[in-house]
Amino acid sequence: MNAYFYKKIQMSRRFWFHLVLLSASVIIGALSLLEISKEVFFEFQALHLTLLGMILLVISIVGQGLQEFMKIRKSKQTQEN
């Protein structure tokens, strides 16, 4: 019973972690669009913000993919035993 709740809490933490990464990348992307539309002077700074947002998005997607891969791997191991 405790293992079930522990697993649910762990999945919830992962969900919130990926949600925070995803929302941070969206916010940074929106800020970068605002900076680009202001003036050309801020374009260099906006480029850095856009790259940071993309990096956060990629980290989130890769983390989610690894999580799914580990679930599949674990389920295959339990089926073999």
C-alpha positions as CSV (number, residue, x, y, z in Angstrom):
1,M,0.0,0.0,0.0
2,N,2.8,2.5,0.9
3,A,4.6,1.5,-2.3
4,Y,1.6,2.5,-4.3
5,F,1.3,5.9,-2.7
6,Y,5.1,6.4,-3.0
7,K,4.9,5.7,-6.7
8,K,2.0,8.1,-7.2
9,I,3.9,10.9,-5.3
10,Q,7.0,10.2,-7.4
11,M,5.0,10.4,-10.6
12,S,3.4,13.6,-9.4
13,R,6.8,15.1,-8.7
14,R,8.1,14.2,-12.2
15,F,4.9,15.7,-13.7
16,W,5.3,19.0,-11.9
17,F,9.0,19.1,-12.7
18,H,8.3,18.7,-16.4
19,L,5.5,21.1,-16.3
20,V,7.7,23.7,-14.7
21,L,10.4,23.2,-17.3
22,L,7.8,23.4,-20.1
23,S,6.2,26.6,-18.7
24,A,9.6,28.2,-18.1
25,S,10.5,27.6,-21.8
26,V,7.2,29.0,-22.9
27,I,7.7,32.1,-20.7
28,I,11.2,32.6,-21.9
29,G,10.1,32.2,-25.5
30,A,7.4,34.8,-25.0
31,L,9.9,37.2,-23.5
32,S,12.2,36.7,-26.3
33,L,9.5,37.5,-28.8
34,L,8.7,40.7,-26.9
35,E,12.3,41.7,-27.0
36,I,12.6,41.0,-30.7
37,S,9.6,43.2,-31.4
38,K,10.9,46.1,-29.3
39,E,14.0,47.0,-31.1
40,V,16.8,45.4,-33.1
41,F,19.2,46.4,-30.3
42,F,17.8,43.7,-28.0
43,E,17.9,41.0,-30.7
44,F,21.1,39.5,-29.4
45,Q,19.7,39.2,-25.9
46,A,16.4,37.8,-27.3
47,L,18.4,35.2,-29.2
48,H,20.0,34.0,-25.9
49,L,16.5,33.8,-24.3
50,T,15.2,31.8,-27.2
51,L,18.1,29.4,-27.0
52,L,17.6,29.0,-23.3
53,G,13.9,28.3,-23.8
54,M,14.7,25.7,-26.4
55,I,17.2,24.0,-24.2
56,L,14.7,23.8,-21.4
57,L,12.1,22.4,-23.7
58,V,14.5,19.7,-25.0
59,I,15.5,18.8,-21.5
60,S,11.9,18.4,-20.6
61,I,11.1,16.2,-23.7
62,V,14.2,14.0,-23.2
63,G,13.4,13.6,-19.5
64,Q,9.9,12.5,-20.3
65,G,11.1,10.1,-23.0
66,L,13.6,8.5,-20.6
67,Q,10.9,8.2,-18.0
68,E,8.7,6.3,-20.5
69,F,11.6,4.2,-21.7
70,M,12.4,3.1,-18.1
71,K,8.7,2.3,-17.5
72,I,8.7,0.0,-20.6
73,R,12.0,-1.6,-19.6
74,K,10.8,-2.2,-16.0
75,S,7.6,-3.8,-17.2
76,K,9.5,-6.1,-19.6
77,Q,11.7,-7.2,-16.8
78,T,8.8,-8.0,-14.5
79,Q,7.1,-9.9,-17.3
80,E,10.2,-12.0,-17.8
81,N,10.3,-12.9,-14.1
